[in-house]
């Protein structure tokens, strides 16, 4: 049964990777390995129950070899393909580029604030990139609201004539820069941790060549982009 041999071979490679990744010895069960790795690897977390079944199937096969070394069961083609996919994804995880590659419009701090608001409304964005003194910053809808609230203390806000640099002073939004080789799982974890650790909500991840704030953005990831990864 060539399919069974392939299944056992790939499963053993997967298990070996999980042990190396968690620095676990052979006393740690496969289920425990999945519990540990699922905390940081989305592909394992989303397929944990299925991988447990694969582990049970592997045990059934290797511990019940019949007369003439015949296997007691043979995995389906679907099972083998799914296991291959999970293993390949673990060994060669997808990076943020090209999936989140996009042209990021950059505003000047002296641009009219109303133009940025109109742009955000038109494209259903909650934030824009602004280049200030050679570094890229984020102006968010929350920052604009904070600016509006501050203007209310001194009179009616002059939105028509206000510039972006006036509003961005009030923006304390949390965002980070990552390089183009960052894995999607790593970015997923950044958003996850910002929720679990009760820190300011991560508004966006800005992608540049080397993850530096003075480099031109080549992509951006927002919480809404992450929603699709949770399924």
Secondary structure, DSSP 8 states (H G I E B T S, - for coil): -HHHHHHHHHHHHHHHHHHHHHT--TTS-HHHHHHHHTTT-HHHHHTHHHHHHHHHHHHHHHT---GGG--S----HHHHHHHHHHHHHHHS--BHHHHTB----EEETTSBHHHHHHHHHHHT-SEEEEEETTEEEEEEHHHHHHHHHHHTTTSS--TTT-BHHHHHTT---EEEEEETT-BHHHHHHHHHHHHHTT---EEEEEEESBS-TTS---EEEEHHHHHGGG-
